[in-house]
Amino acid sequence: METNERIKEMVKQKYSEIALQDKEINASSCCGSGGCSTEVYNIMSEEYDALKGYSSDADLGLGCGLPTNFAKIKKGDTVVDLGSGAGNDCFVARAETGETGKVVGIDFTDAMIEKARKNTEKLGYNNVEFRQGDIEKIPMTANVADVVVSNCVMNLVPDKPKAFSEVYRILKSNGHFSISDIVLVGELPEKIKNAAEMYAGCVASAIQKDDYLQIIQDAGFKNILLQKEKPIIIPDDILRNYLNEEEISQYKNSETRIFSITVYAEKGSNCCTPNSDCC
């Protein structure tokens, strides 16, 4: 079993490589991690083209949902995007929050931060910024965000309970999040779970759907809602990088399923937390 630090270093290395690739390579692979598919459809990513604020230069095809589309962002909101990549979700969020709001992107990878900042400069936005940081220790003070979004990133974090406790910490009283991610029902074959590329590709790192939702509840969030759920099918030509034909057949005939979910939850009022005397 890899240590948390080794996992983080592997993810950082993989996503530094991805930052230098174009969207076509990323979108035809498993969450951009390599092992390109000859299938013509994208495995996980969804089309952003119709969303206001979309920037093709910032779209690396790495997501597994459209969290900003579900995030109930209002004019003037402060929005934080965890795992912001080249900035695509930040720019869509900026279109919702407007010039009076603020958008902060947090990413673990220096190459992604550099790319996002260049995109911001080209777009001329003065209320979008990017910070290098670890989602297990978000570089922001408490109670600053109205909305947190994240797209196919949280399951790359080794300590998911810590990550969601950090989301809770930075949200304002009555703030909320909308997060898209990959979850499982059933067990993946060991050869997939042990593949670094499939970990960085958001599959091997996925946990059970019920466990994922329980972590959110244990972090203190209320009104948890599945906003969207769709099955993810990994094409045979990617599976062949890890499994032989018999193993592929066994996997496809098993009850294991991979899902992209978009989940919403609210922090609730700070006045009603334990040890509070203001209620």
FIKOL-274864 format. One line per 5 residues: number of its first residue (from 0); their letters; for each residue y, z, x of N, C-alpha, C, O. Coordinates in steps of 0.001 Angstrom, whole numbers, plus 500000, padded with zeros to 6 digits. Layout:
BEGIN
NUM> A> Y Z X Y Z X Y Z X Y Z X  ...;
This chain:
BEGIN
0> METNE> 498803 500000 500842 500000 500000 500000 501248 500000 500878 501380 500839 501769  502158 499068 500631 503376 498985 501406 504281 500179 501119 504336 500672 499992  504990 500639 502148 505973 501681 501924 507198 501093 501238 507420 499883 501280  507995 501957 500605 509186 501490 499918 510135 500745 500853 510720 499733 500465  510290 501237 502076 511209 500588 503013 510700 499213 503430 511490 498280 503572;
5> RIKEM> 509392 499077 503628 508826 497768 503975 508978 496797 502813 509259 495618 503027  508797 497275 501587 508978 496425 500419 510425 495946 500339 510680 494766 500097  511364 496854 500541 512778 496476 500486 513116 495440 501554 513843 494483 501286  512594 495628 502754 512869 494688 503832 512277 493316 503530 512889 492293 503836  511087 493292 502930 510467 492029 502560 511287 491313 501494 511503 490104 501578;
10> VKQKY> 511744 492062 500489 512564 491467 499436 513867 490918 500018 514295 489818 499668  514490 491688 500904 515745 491237 501517 515532 489941 502297 516353 489027 502217  514435 489857 503048 514155 488662 503832 513913 487455 502932 514441 486371 503177  513104 487655 501882 512796 486544 500980 514058 486021 500289 514266 484812 500190  514895 486945 499815 516071 486506 499075 517173 485990 499994 518055 485266 499534;
15> SEIAL> 517150 486339 501272 518038 485701 502241 517650 484233 502403 518514 483362 502513  516341 483968 502417 515865 482585 502492 516240 481820 501226 516668 480668 501293  516076 482467 500075 516366 481825 498798 517846 481456 498700 518192 480426 498122  518716 482290 499262 520156 482030 499202 520525 480703 499842 521560 480118 499524  519674 480227 500748 519945 478977 501451 519283 477779 500786 519496 476644 501210;
20> QDKEI> 518481 478016 499744 517815 476934 499028 518673 476452 497864 519608 477132 497441  518345 475275 497357 519069 474800 496180 518328 475204 494912 517199 475693 494966  518977 474994 493776 518431 475452 492496 517108 474774 492171 516217 475413 491612  516956 473486 492508 515743 472759 492124 514506 473388 492761 513460 473501 492121  514630 473797 494024 513491 474448 494689 513210 475798 494051 512057 476132 493779;
25> NASSC> 514258 476572 493811 514075 477904 493240 513488 477846 491843 512577 478604 491512  514014 476941 491020 513610 476903 489622 512188 476400 489438 511548 476710 488433  511680 475616 490405 510323 475102 490267 509297 476008 490928 508109 475689 490955  509754 477142 491463 508845 478100 492078 508850 479386 491275 509600 479532 490310  508003 480313 491688 507861 481543 490921 509036 482468 491196 509016 483247 492149;
30> CGSGG> 510064 482375 490352 511267 483199 490521 511932 482913 491860 512592 483780 492433  511751 481680 492357 512423 481281 493571 511745 481707 494852 512332 481603 495928  510516 482187 494755 509918 482823 495930 509094 481890 496796 508534 482333 497799  509001 480643 496454 508146 479737 497201 506927 479381 496377 506804 479821 495234  506008 478578 496947 504840 478138 496196 505257 477188 495095 504935 477406 493927;
35> CSTEV> 505984 476114 495463 506580 475244 494454 505544 474639 493524 504466 474230 493956  505876 474586 492262 504991 474032 491254 505283 472562 491034 506436 472138 491106  504235 471772 490765 504444 470379 490411 504669 470222 488921 504918 469112 488451  504585 471312 488163 504902 471254 486747 506382 470938 486586 507186 471279 487453  506749 470287 485477 508131 469839 485310 509016 470904 484689 510240 470769 484696;
40> YNIMS> 508417 471968 484150 509231 472991 483511 509475 474162 484444 508697 474406 485366  510552 474881 484201 510838 476085 484969 509946 477212 484463 509693 477324 483264  509480 478030 485373 508520 479060 485012 509173 480221 484285 508668 480675 483258  510279 480701 484804 510894 481906 484242 512328 481704 483791 512744 482266 482778  513089 480911 484530 514527 480839 484285 514833 480158 482956 514065 479329 482466;
45> EEYDA> 515967 480530 482393 516440 479931 481150 517738 479190 481411 518425 479450 482398  518067 478273 480525 519230 477426 480734 520519 478155 480368 520669 478680 479264  521432 478171 481312 522735 478809 481143 523824 477823 480730 524923 478234 480360  523529 476541 480789 524559 475508 480692 525500 475687 479508 526689 475384 479610  524978 476177 478387 525785 476264 477169 526657 477512 477126 527479 477652 476221;
50> LKGYS> 526497 478421 478085 527236 479679 478060 528596 479519 478731 528704 478920 479801  529614 480054 478102 530959 480031 478664 530977 480801 479973 530376 481871 480073  531656 480270 480974 531727 480906 482283 530658 480439 483247 530690 480809 484421  529715 479638 482787 528628 479166 483643 529160 478387 484843 530045 477543 484703  528611 478677 486022 528965 477961 487246 527698 477418 487880 526823 478187 488277;
55> SDADL> 527593 476103 487979 526378 475498 488537 526175 475887 489995 525038 476013 490450  527271 476077 490734 527145 476470 492142 526541 477860 492288 525921 478168 493306  526722 478705 491265 526232 480082 491324 524859 480247 490682 524299 481344 490695  524319 479185 490127 523038 479250 489423 521918 478823 490364 521752 477635 490638  521157 479786 490854 520048 479501 491755 518709 479423 491022 517664 479267 491652;
60> GLGCG> 518741 479530 489690 517505 479426 488914 516556 480583 489122 515340 480400 489054  517086 481790 489378 516245 482929 489732 515978 483885 488582 515143 484781 488714  516662 483720 487459 516551 484696 486387 515314 484507 485528 514559 483548 485688  515127 485454 484609 514014 485346 483660 514507 485612 482241 513706 485894 481350  515808 485526 482027 516388 485747 480707 517867 485435 480728 518385 484872 481692;
65> LPTNF> 518537 485805 479659 519987 485624 479529 520619 486949 479102 521143 487049 477992  520578 487961 479960 521033 489284 479536 522493 489327 479103 522845 490065 478183  523351 488539 479763 524766 488543 479389 524972 488042 477968 525957 488390 477317  524040 487224 477490 524142 486686 476137 523855 487742 475082 524220 487579 473917  523191 488838 475495 522797 489901 474572 523574 491198 474810 523347 492190 474119;
70> AKIKK> 524488 491195 475783 525020 492444 476315 526188 493027 475528 526679 494099 475882  526645 492360 474479 527716 492883 473620 528955 493254 474436 529558 494309 474236  529320 492355 475365 530484 492578 476211 531752 492319 475401 531846 491325 474681  532719 493214 475524 533991 493080 474815 535127 492830 475797 535011 493117 476989  536216 492297 475284 537398 492077 476103 537836 493390 476747 537899 494427 476087;
75> GDTVV> 538136 493331 478040 538594 494508 478756 537504 495388 479319 537808 496359 480012  536243 495087 479048 535136 495902 479556 535012 495797 481069 535376 494789 481675  534490 496862 481660 534035 496829 483051 532528 496606 483029 531779 497407 482470  532091 495506 483646 530685 495108 483629 530141 495146 485046 530792 494677 485979  528947 495704 485209 528276 495737 486503 526975 494947 486400 526157 495184 485511;
80> DLGSG> 526800 494005 487325 525574 493204 487382 524765 493637 488594 525225 493528 489731  523553 494130 488342 522682 494618 489408 521749 493506 489874 520977 492957 489087  521829 493182 491163 521093 492048 491693 521810 490765 491346 521233 489865 490735  523074 490680 491736 523975 489638 491228 523783 488275 491863 524338 487293 491371  523010 488182 492950 522726 486886 493538 523993 486128 493905 524910 486689 494504;
85> AGNDC> 524040 484860 493546 525193 484010 493858 526318 484160 492849 527351 483504 492981  526141 485013 491841 527239 485361 490948 527200 484799 489552 528144 485001 488788  526135 484096 489185 526138 483396 487905 526351 484319 486705 527207 484050 485862  525576 485408 486623 525726 486322 485485 527091 487010 485503 527648 487311 484448  527627 487258 486692 528963 487853 486785 530021 486925 486191 530933 487382 485502;
90> FVARA> 529902 485631 486454 530905 484697 485964 530783 484496 484449 531782 484288 483762  529556 484560 483942 529376 484509 482487 529934 485778 481857 530581 485719 480811  529688 486927 482485 530236 488193 481981 531758 488179 482023 532401 488706 481115  532344 487589 483055 533793 487511 483186 534398 486702 482048 535502 487007 481597  533703 485687 481582 534197 484908 480449 534265 485753 479184 535092 485495 478309;
95> ETGET> 533397 486766 479083 533378 487640 477915 534405 488769 478024 535085 489090 477049  534512 489361 479196 535417 490500 479361 536864 490074 479559 537785 490861 479341  537061 488815 479978 538414 488279 480082 539172 488769 481293 538641 489494 482134  540429 488357 481366 541260 488711 482515 541610 490187 482553 541972 490709 483607  541507 490871 481413 541839 492302 481371 540668 493187 481761 540835 494394 481942;
100> GKVVG> 539493 492605 481893 538316 493366 482278 538034 493254 483758 538840 492720 484520  536879 493762 484160 536478 493735 485556 534972 493555 485630 534225 494114 484826  534536 492765 486607 533104 492543 486813 532777 492850 488270 533449 492373 489185  531737 493653 488468 531294 494019 489818 529832 493607 489970 528980 494021 489184  529551 492802 490970 528180 492421 491279 527655 493230 492450 528336 493370 493466;
105> IDFTD> 526458 493759 492317 525806 494521 493385 524568 493750 493828 523728 493387 493004  524456 493500 495136 523262 492815 495636 522847 493415 496968 523678 493888 497743  521552 493385 497216 520943 493988 498392 521050 493086 499617 520899 493550 500747  521312 491790 499395 521183 490783 500437 522543 490262 500878 523315 489757 500063  522833 490384 502155 524123 489947 502682 524381 488466 502405 525504 488079 502084;
110> AMIEK> 523344 487638 502530 523521 486195 502327 523923 485881 500889 524714 484968 500650  523380 486635 499930 523763 486436 498534 525201 486888 498294 525949 486214 497585  525593 488009 498872 526965 488500 498733 527949 487463 499274 528968 487180 498644  527643 486906 500432 528521 485892 501030 528641 484672 500126 529731 484132 499938  527514 484244 499571 527531 483073 498698 528332 483358 497427 529106 482513 496978;
115> ARKNT> 528149 484541 496852 528859 484907 495625 530368 484984 495869 531159 484531 495043  530758 485557 497001 532189 485666 497306 532824 484298 497490 533961 484083 497069  532114 483382 498105 532626 482010 498253 532796 481352 496891 533785 480660 496652  531834 481567 495997 531934 481004 494651 533122 481595 493897 533830 480885 493183  533334 482900 494062 534471 483556 493404 535794 482985 493901 536716 482747 493121;
120> EKLGY> 535871 482771 495202 537095 482219 495787 537363 480818 495251 538505 480476 494945  536308 480002 495136 536473 478646 494604 536954 478671 493158 537746 477822 492747  536476 479641 492392 536850 479742 490980 538214 480411 490786 538806 480302 489713  538708 481091 491799 540019 481713 491721 540078 482971 490870 541134 483300 490329  538958 483682 490744 538940 484898 489934 539412 486099 490773 538974 486283 491908;
125> NNVEF> 540300 486898 490204 540768 488092 490913 540245 489384 490302 540617 490473 490739  539385 489269 489292 538813 490474 488682 537285 490478 488739 536623 491128 487929  536732 489737 489716 535295 489734 489991 535111 490076 491459 535707 489437 492326  534296 491076 491744 534041 491444 493134 532555 491677 493351 531804 491926 492408  532145 491592 494613 530743 491760 494973 530614 492790 496086 531370 492775 497057;
130> RQGDI> 529633 493694 495926 529392 494758 496891 527932 494725 497331 527026 494548 496516  527724 494898 498626 526364 495010 499130 525878 496430 498850 526585 497398 499130  524665 496553 498296 524177 497886 497990 522761 497894 497465 522215 496862 497074  522181 499072 497463 520821 499331 497008 520889 499838 495570 521658 500752 495273  520100 499260 494685 520122 499659 493278 519612 501099 493102 519915 501746 492099;
135> EKIPM> 518846 501593 494066 518423 502991 494011 519553 503949 494395 519435 505162 494218  520636 503399 494914 521818 504195 495258 523040 503302 495102 523621 502853 496090  523421 503052 493874 524465 502078 493569 525806 502542 494156 526213 503683 493936  526487 501672 494894 527742 502065 495553 528933 502076 494586 529886 501313 494741  528854 502949 493600 529921 503110 492617 529954 504575 492192 528940 505270 492250;
140> TANVA> 531132 505039 491765 531232 506396 491244 530634 506467 489846 530340 505435 489242  530454 507662 489338 529856 507866 488019 530837 507486 486911 532055 507546 487078  530255 507090 485764 531022 506895 484526 532118 505835 484651 533251 506050 484220  531771 504688 485243 532770 503633 485437 532478 502352 484662 533391 501559 484432  531238 502128 484257 530850 500862 483641 530716 500991 482129 530108 501936 481627;
145> DVVVS> 531289 500033 481412 531051 499938 479976 529695 499304 479701 528985 499694 478775  529350 498316 480526 528121 497546 480333 527479 497288 481692 528171 496969 482660  526155 497426 481764 525376 497024 482937 524428 495907 482513 523768 495997 481478  524370 494857 483323 523406 493787 483106 522588 493596 484383 523012 493991 485469  521425 492995 484240 520589 492676 485384 519575 491628 484945 519093 491655 483813;
150> NCVMN> 519255 490702 485852 518413 489571 485476 517274 489404 486477 517461 488858 487564  516092 489882 486095 514867 489701 486881 514989 490336 488264 514621 489731 489271  515514 491569 488300 515758 492247 489570 515197 493663 489586 514651 494097 490601  515322 494386 488479 514957 495800 488485 513501 496035 488895 513191 497055 489511  512606 495103 488560 511216 495366 488936 510935 495113 490414 509837 495399 490891;
155> LVPDK> 511920 494580 491146 511775 494468 492595 512072 495782 493298 511761 495941 494479  512669 496721 492582 513040 498006 493155 511807 498913 493186 511198 499141 492140  511424 499435 494352 510209 500268 494411 510283 501510 493525 509317 501832 492835  511417 502210 493536 511568 503440 492764 512337 503137 491483 513550 503336 491407  511612 502654 490480 512264 502244 489230 512894 503409 488464 513977 503239 487904;
160> PKAFS> 512256 504592 488416 512934 505716 487760 514276 506041 488409 515242 506343 487709  514346 505983 489732 515605 506238 490423 516632 505165 490062 517804 505474 489844  516200 503923 490001 517122 502828 489671 517717 503012 488286 518921 502831 488103  516889 503370 487304 517415 503537 485948 518257 504807 485831 519170 504867 485007  517962 505824 486646 518827 507008 486639 520194 506659 487208 521201 507231 486791;
165> EVYRI> 520243 505729 488154 521510 505256 488701 522299 504448 487668 523522 504561 487589  521600 503640 486884 522268 502914 485790 522898 503921 484830 524041 503750 484405  522159 504957 484496 522672 506001 483603 523912 506664 484212 524889 506928 483511  523866 506928 485507 524970 507616 486176 526267 506807 486138 527332 507365 485875  526193 505505 486396 527426 504715 486502 527986 504304 485148 529146 503904 485057;
170> LKSNG> 527170 504397 484083 527665 504034 482755 528606 505114 482214 528404 506309 482425  529629 504653 481518 530518 505565 480810 529786 506188 479623 528729 505709 479211  530352 507242 479092 529863 507803 477836 529835 506710 476780 530824 506005 476582  528694 506570 476099 528470 505550 475066 528403 504133 475626 528471 503165 474868  528270 504003 476946 528034 502684 477523 526604 502223 477270 525781 502983 476760;
175> HFSIS> 526315 500991 477625 524977 500453 477361 524603 499413 478415 525451 498951 479179  523335 499056 478443 522888 497968 479312 522081 496957 478523 521549 497244 477451  522008 495738 479103 521088 494699 478647 520462 494099 479898 521150 493490 480717  519157 494274 480039 518458 493905 481266 517274 493006 480942 516462 493321 480072  517182 491883 481649 516016 491005 481549 515096 491276 482739 515559 491464 483864;
180> DIVLV> 513797 491295 482480 512854 491624 483541 511466 491114 483185 511225 490631 482078  510558 491234 484150 509165 490829 483972 508290 492077 483842 508395 493002 484648  507428 492097 482825 506512 493211 482610 505115 492667 482337 504926 491477 482086  504152 493565 482392 502749 493186 482209 502128 493878 481015 502550 494959 480604  501116 493228 480469 500146 493869 479589 498783 493504 480173 498369 492346 480111;
185> GELPE> 498088 494491 480739 496849 494208 481458 497087 494211 482956 498210 494424 483413  496022 493971 483726 496077 494089 485188 495990 492721 485855 495149 491897 485496  496861 492490 486820 496820 491272 487619 495674 491320 488628 495266 492407 489038  495146 490160 489034 494163 490149 490125 494760 490726 491399 495950 490557 491661  493939 491407 492194 494412 492060 493414 495066 491074 494377 496041 491423 495043;
190> KIKNA> 494548 489850 494462 495109 488873 495399 496543 488499 495048 497331 488152 495928  496882 488568 493766 498264 488319 493363 499114 489550 493644 500235 489436 494140  498586 490719 493328 499344 491955 493531 499645 492200 495002 500645 492838 495330  498787 491696 495899 498970 491930 497326 499745 490832 498038 499916 490889 499255  500219 489827 497294 500932 488696 497896 502423 488975 497947 503055 489215 496918;
195> AEMYA> 502986 488943 499153 504420 489218 499308 505262 488229 498508 506258 488611 497894  504861 486955 498518 505632 485950 497801 505645 486224 496306 506655 486008 495636  504512 486704 495784 504456 486986 494353 505184 488278 494018 505612 488477 492881  505325 489158 495004 506143 490355 494789 507605 489942 494694 508295 490289 493735  508069 489207 495682 509457 488739 495656 509693 487817 494464 510827 487650 494016;
200> GCVAS> 508625 487225 493957 508734 486350 492802 508660 487070 491483 508491 486435 490442  508781 488376 491500 508920 489177 490270 507631 489346 489479 507673 489852 488358  506494 488941 490020 505235 489040 489290 504407 490213 489787 504043 491091 489006  504104 490236 491097 503254 491293 491633 503911 492663 491514 503221 493682 491495  505234 492692 491435 505945 493968 491318 506073 494458 489884 506515 495583 489649;
205> AIQKD> 505691 493625 488926 505852 493998 487520 504927 495147 487150 503787 495216 487608  505433 496043 486320 504637 497166 485840 504311 496959 484363 504796 496021 483731  503491 497842 483832 503094 497732 482437 504319 497855 481516 505220 498657 481762  504328 497065 480481 505454 497060 479546 505737 498453 478995 506891 498881 478966  504705 499164 478560 504905 500501 477993 505473 501465 479044 506305 502313 478723;
210> DYLQI> 505022 501332 480295 505532 502193 481356 506998 501902 481638 507783 502820 481875  507365 500635 481613 508747 500224 481851 509670 500842 480806 510717 501395 481144  509282 500747 479545 510104 501305 478466 510145 502830 478531 511152 503441 478172  509042 503452 478990 509022 504908 479111 509977 505382 480202 510634 506411 480047  510058 504636 481304 510991 504977 482375 512425 504983 481848 513217 505861 482190;
215> IQDAG> 512748 504004 481019 514091 503930 480437 514354 505150 479552 515426 505753 479609  513367 505500 478739 513520 506675 477871 513644 507954 478700 514473 508813 478399  512823 508079 479740 512856 509284 480574 514176 509430 481317 514567 510542 481674  514873 508306 481556 516166 508357 482233 517266 508898 481325 518374 509178 481782  516954 509045 480027 517915 509620 479095 518536 508647 478122 519393 509027 477324;
220> FKNIL> 518111 507379 478175 518716 506370 477306 518226 506493 475866 517108 506936 475605  519094 506090 474943 518817 506144 473514 518879 504734 472919 519349 503788 473551  518389 504632 471683 518467 503371 470928 517939 502189 471745 518580 501141 471831  516776 502376 472332 516146 501326 473144 515645 500213 472223 514960 500467 471232  516000 498983 472568 515681 497846 471698 515234 496659 472531 515912 496288 473489;
225> LQKEK> 514106 496058 472184 513695 494796 472795 514468 493672 472119 514235 493364 470950  515385 493065 472857 516210 492009 472284 515512 490653 472309 515771 489798 471462  514631 490466 473279 513894 489194 473371 512631 489425 474185 512610 490245 475102  511582 488695 473842 510324 488755 474585 509681 487383 474552 509576 486765 473493  509246 486904 475723 508545 485619 475765 507453 485663 476819 507622 486310 477853;
230> PIIIP> 506336 484988 476579 505260 484957 477577 505630 484049 478749 506308 483036 478577  505173 484430 479943 505363 483636 481150 504009 483086 481582 503065 483850 481780  503907 481784 481727 502673 481127 482156 502845 480639 483587 503738 479839 483867  502001 481113 484489 502042 480643 485868 501131 479424 485997 499935 479525 485728  501667 478283 486401 500853 477061 486500 499734 477189 487525 499821 477977 488467;
235> DDILR> 498686 476404 487326 497519 476465 488199 497862 476175 489650 497260 476762 490550  498831 475268 489906 499098 474898 491290 499763 476039 492059 499697 476067 493288  500396 476971 491365 500869 478182 492031 499727 479179 492184 499575 479798 493237  498928 479332 491139 497795 480260 491219 496843 479893 492346 496236 480774 492955  496703 478590 492634 495777 478161 493687 496219 478622 495073 495418 478608 496007;
240> NYLNE> 497453 479021 495221 497878 479585 496501 497242 480941 496770 497247 481422 497904  496684 481567 495710 496189 482933 495838 494755 483098 495326 494036 483985 495785  494337 482255 494387 493040 482421 493749 492220 481140 493877 492776 480043 493928  490878 481288 493930 490025 480102 493856 489841 479716 492384 490327 480408 491489  489140 478617 492145 489043 478081 490780 488346 479060 489836 488740 479201 488678;
245> EEISQ> 487315 479729 490333 486612 480696 489479 487531 481866 489125 487557 482329 487985  488280 482332 490118 489203 483442 489879 490333 483051 488932 490781 483860 488120  490787 481810 489042 491819 481318 488112 491284 481321 486686 491968 481742 485754  490057 480847 486529 489437 480814 485204 489290 482219 484635 489590 482453 483465  488827 483159 485466 488684 484548 485016 490027 485138 484602 490133 485822 483584;
250> YKNSE> 491053 484860 485409 492388 485381 485093 492906 484808 483777 493431 485547 482944  492765 483511 483587 493306 482872 482377 492542 483275 481124 493088 483237 480021  491277 483663 481292 490472 484095 480148 490539 485599 479915 489928 486114 478979  491281 486303 480766 491409 487748 480593 492475 488054 479554 493130 487153 479030  492637 489333 479267 493655 489755 478304 494995 490061 478972 495935 490493 478305;
255> TRIFS> 495087 489841 480275 496336 490090 480989 497399 489076 480581 497146 487872 480531  498574 489581 480297 499690 488719 479925 500938 489165 480679 501168 490356 480888  501737 488177 481080 503018 488431 481730 504115 488084 480735 504076 487031 480099  505088 488968 480601 506177 488720 479651 507534 488865 480340 507727 489711 481213  508451 488022 479922 509862 488259 480192 510419 489006 478989 510260 488571 477849;
260> ITVYA> 511078 490140 479253 511708 490869 478166 513194 491054 478472 513598 491120 479633  513975 491133 477443 515359 491568 477565 515481 492834 476732 515276 492816 475518  515819 493939 477401 515837 495247 476748 517253 495813 476779 517968 495693 477773  517635 496426 475674 518958 497034 475487 518774 498539 475310 517806 498985 474695  519706 499315 475852 519674 500766 475629 521075 501336 475832 521910 500750 476521;
265> EKGSN> 521308 502486 475220 522622 503125 475257 522545 504473 475971 521533 505171 475900  523630 504826 476659 523699 506113 477343 523940 507251 476365 523409 508346 476551  524725 507013 475335 525086 508108 474441 526292 508855 474975 526860 508485 476003  526674 509894 474283 527875 510648 474640 527593 511671 475721 526619 512419 475644  528458 511699 476735 528336 512714 477786 528475 514123 477228 527986 515085 477821;
270> CCTPN> 529152 514241 476074 529391 515563 475486 528116 516179 474928 528087 517367 474604  527093 515402 474819 525874 515918 474212 524724 516001 475212 523551 515967 474842  525091 516110 476485 524069 516289 477502 523767 517772 477688 524582 518620 477322  522596 518095 478258 522298 519500 478522 523374 520143 479391 523956 519485 480254  523633 521414 479165 524623 522210 479909 526063 521823 479593 526992 522268 480266;
275> SDCC> 526247 520984 478558 527618 520629 478184 528146 521666 477199 527405 522154 476345  529434 522002 477321 530028 522978 476400 531122 522356 475556 531946 523061 474973  531127 520990 475489 532225 520339 474772 531820 519860 473395 532667 519373 472646  530554 519981 473035 530127 519493 471707 530453 520524 470632 530172 520298 469455;
